[in-house]
Amino acid sequence: MEPAARRSAKNSVDREAFRDMCRKFAQVEMGSRWQAADRESKFPMELYHAAAKAGLIGLHAPESLGGAELGVTEEAIAVEEYAKVNPNFAIMPVIQGVAGGLLWDFGNEGHHQLARANNAGECLLAIAVTEPEAGSDVQSIKTTAKREGDEWVLDGIKAFITLGGDCDVLMVLARTDPTKGRHGMHFFAVDRRTPGVQTSQIKTYANRPMPTYRVSFNGARVPESRRLEAGFGAIMAGFNRERVMVCARWLGHMQTALAWALDYAKVRQQFGKPIGANQSIAFQLAQGHVDVEASRLYTYHAASRWDSGAPIQDIILDVSSAKLFVTQAVYRVTQSALHIGGGWGITEELPVMRMALDALVAPVTVGAYEIQLRVIAKQLGLPCD
Ligand SMILES: Cc1cc2nc3c(=O)[nH]c(=O)nc-3n(C[C@H](O)[C@H](O)[C@H](O)COP(=O)(O)OP(=O)(O)OC[C@H]3O[C@@H](n4cnc5c(N)ncnc54)[C@H](O)[C@@H]3O)c2cc1C
């Protein structure tokens, strides 16, 4: 029913000039907004509008739908630069790309209109897959969609939906035929303001500029025209691409944390010398440098494998290995930075506790740590369930 979402880049750019442009965008548009967003756990909608105006939403979307039709490598460059300023905002354009990809690749003309609006900054999207009882095990979702004439009636609860209460349209995965397991699921593009859709924020300690929501559907009626020919397989392919962006996100973040820790270790004096003159501190920073460089290699290797046009089946091992390594590396680097900050590190006077808290999200989203190990073990031919 659903071909795996696979889009080759049509256009190319001067990558260094593009990196520079993304860096400036992040410094101006994200740098000025993240602290208030973090304090209030509130997404600033102007950031989405600014990103669309700068042509940074839909980087890999078809040109015919207002996208730039660039490759995974270019998107990773953008995300890395955003994340150096703020790792949470960095994921906003990525979510738009994954949700938008469902509309471009599996949608009808009505869906394409939504995609055009999304790329133009007029229709913020969210992805609603996870449920309170179905996190890593997406196949066990319970939300149902029952056909009644030209409409579908949605019932169920989704959890952890980033921007779920801020978006215009939710891309909702629901069971359309409970007898067919993962093959009996479809995505629906649901207007958030539809009667029967309710959202409530889930308060978190980390990732606060990009709030997550519980979204409930109680007899929400959605026209058949909003159903997509996309289900479980399509989102798994989308997640595979998103994992490369997750690597770029944490690669950017760990560089900022390492740079901060290096400066601090050179400047902070105890026992008459910089704390970085002690081997136990210096070695943590040396390890951090290796973590950054290895993460860079892993991230851009996975991105280039995507851009090579190889079948998804052939790149899963590279993508999951990269995701596993980089999300552990960012944990090591930010924990070292926090440690090097000493008592001051856990105060609001230094930025490092916030960095460490945000990095705690890294191994969880888009396939948790053990899920990546499971994928890798299977790719190695092990009979791992
Ligand atoms: C900040 C944030 C944003 C998110 N945004 C979205 C979003 O926009 N849309 C969306 O749909 N979802 C979103 N999610 C949900 C995210 O994808 C899930 O949290 C993730 O899939 C894990 O599910 P869970 O939290 O229910 O953990 P669980 O699946 O309950 O896992 C708990 C622990 O058990 C481990 N585990 C699970 N199964 C196995 C196994 N077979 N073997 C060994 N260990 C196992 C996991 O690795 C984990 O450590 C978000 C989550 C967070 C935290």
PDBQT file of the ligand as one rigid body, heavy atoms in Angstrom, charges set to zero:
ROOT
HETATM    1  C1  LIG A 401      10.372  15.572  24.457  1.00  0.00    +0.000 C 
HETATM    2  C2  LIG A 401       9.620  14.519  23.718  1.00  0.00    +0.000 A 
HETATM    3  C3  LIG A 401       9.002  14.832  22.505  1.00  0.00    +0.000 A 
HETATM    4  C4  LIG A 401       8.252  13.875  21.826  1.00  0.00    +0.000 A 
HETATM    5  N1  LIG A 401       7.579  14.223  20.665  1.00  0.00    +0.000 NA
HETATM    6  C5  LIG A 401       6.752  13.326  20.076  1.00  0.00    +0.000 A 
HETATM    7  C6  LIG A 401       5.934  13.704  18.954  1.00  0.00    +0.000 A 
HETATM    8  O1  LIG A 401       5.977  14.847  18.489  1.00  0.00    +0.000 OA
HETATM    9  N2  LIG A 401       5.079  12.792  18.431  1.00  0.00    +0.000 N 
HETATM   10  C7  LIG A 401       4.991  11.520  18.909  1.00  0.00    +0.000 A 
HETATM   11  O2  LIG A 401       4.201  10.742  18.376  1.00  0.00    +0.000 OA
HETATM   12  N3  LIG A 401       5.760  11.112  19.965  1.00  0.00    +0.000 NA
HETATM   13  C8  LIG A 401       6.629  11.988  20.555  1.00  0.00    +0.000 A 
HETATM   14  N4  LIG A 401       7.404  11.611  21.642  1.00  0.00    +0.000 N 
HETATM   15  C9  LIG A 401       7.288  10.263  22.156  1.00  0.00    +0.000 C 
HETATM   16  C10 LIG A 401       8.555   9.424  21.978  1.00  0.00    +0.000 C 
HETATM   17  O3  LIG A 401       8.659   9.000  20.652  1.00  0.00    +0.000 OA
HETATM   18  C11 LIG A 401       8.446   8.282  22.996  1.00  0.00    +0.000 C 
HETATM   19  O4  LIG A 401       8.706   8.859  24.275  1.00  0.00    +0.000 OA
HETATM   20  C12 LIG A 401       9.419   7.158  22.703  1.00  0.00    +0.000 C 
HETATM   21  O5  LIG A 401       8.986   6.440  21.571  1.00  0.00    +0.000 OA
HETATM   22  C13 LIG A 401       9.524   6.187  23.893  1.00  0.00    +0.000 C 
HETATM   23  O6  LIG A 401       8.259   5.807  24.329  1.00  0.00    +0.000 OA
HETATM   24  P1  LIG A 401       7.902   5.871  25.923  1.00  0.00    +0.000 P 
HETATM   25  O7  LIG A 401       8.299   7.193  26.399  1.00  0.00    +0.000 OA
HETATM   26  O8  LIG A 401       6.491   5.451  26.070  1.00  0.00    +0.000 OA
HETATM   27  O9  LIG A 401       8.872   4.800  26.579  1.00  0.00    +0.000 OA
HETATM   28  P2  LIG A 401       8.681   3.220  26.628  1.00  0.00    +0.000 P 
HETATM   29  O10 LIG A 401       8.413   2.685  25.252  1.00  0.00    +0.000 OA
HETATM   30  O11 LIG A 401       7.729   2.875  27.728  1.00  0.00    +0.000 OA
HETATM   31  O12 LIG A 401      10.147   2.759  27.045  1.00  0.00    +0.000 OA
HETATM   32  C14 LIG A 401      10.621   2.905  28.386  1.00  0.00    +0.000 C 
HETATM   33  C15 LIG A 401      12.013   2.306  28.448  1.00  0.00    +0.000 C 
HETATM   34  O13 LIG A 401      11.966   0.909  28.119  1.00  0.00    +0.000 OA
HETATM   35  C16 LIG A 401      12.843   0.635  27.050  1.00  0.00    +0.000 C 
HETATM   36  N5  LIG A 401      12.269  -0.406  26.167  1.00  0.00    +0.000 N 
HETATM   37  C17 LIG A 401      11.088  -0.381  25.508  1.00  0.00    +0.000 A 
HETATM   38  N6  LIG A 401      10.926  -1.508  24.778  1.00  0.00    +0.000 NA
HETATM   39  C18 LIG A 401      12.053  -2.245  24.979  1.00  0.00    +0.000 A 
HETATM   40  C19 LIG A 401      12.514  -3.506  24.478  1.00  0.00    +0.000 A 
HETATM   41  N7  LIG A 401      11.809  -4.241  23.616  1.00  0.00    +0.000 N 
HETATM   42  N8  LIG A 401      13.726  -3.960  24.907  1.00  0.00    +0.000 NA
HETATM   43  C20 LIG A 401      14.493  -3.240  25.772  1.00  0.00    +0.000 A 
HETATM   44  N9  LIG A 401      14.092  -2.031  26.263  1.00  0.00    +0.000 NA
HETATM   45  C21 LIG A 401      12.908  -1.551  25.873  1.00  0.00    +0.000 A 
HETATM   46  C22 LIG A 401      13.019   1.952  26.297  1.00  0.00    +0.000 C 
HETATM   47  O14 LIG A 401      14.227   1.995  25.575  1.00  0.00    +0.000 OA
HETATM   48  C23 LIG A 401      12.978   2.950  27.455  1.00  0.00    +0.000 C 
HETATM   49  O15 LIG A 401      14.242   3.055  28.026  1.00  0.00    +0.000 OA
HETATM   50  C24 LIG A 401       8.166  12.552  22.342  1.00  0.00    +0.000 A 
HETATM   51  C25 LIG A 401       8.815  12.230  23.547  1.00  0.00    +0.000 A 
HETATM   52  C26 LIG A 401       9.519  13.199  24.235  1.00  0.00    +0.000 A 
HETATM   53  C27 LIG A 401      10.173  12.835  25.534  1.00  0.00    +0.000 C 
ENDROOT
TORSDOF 0
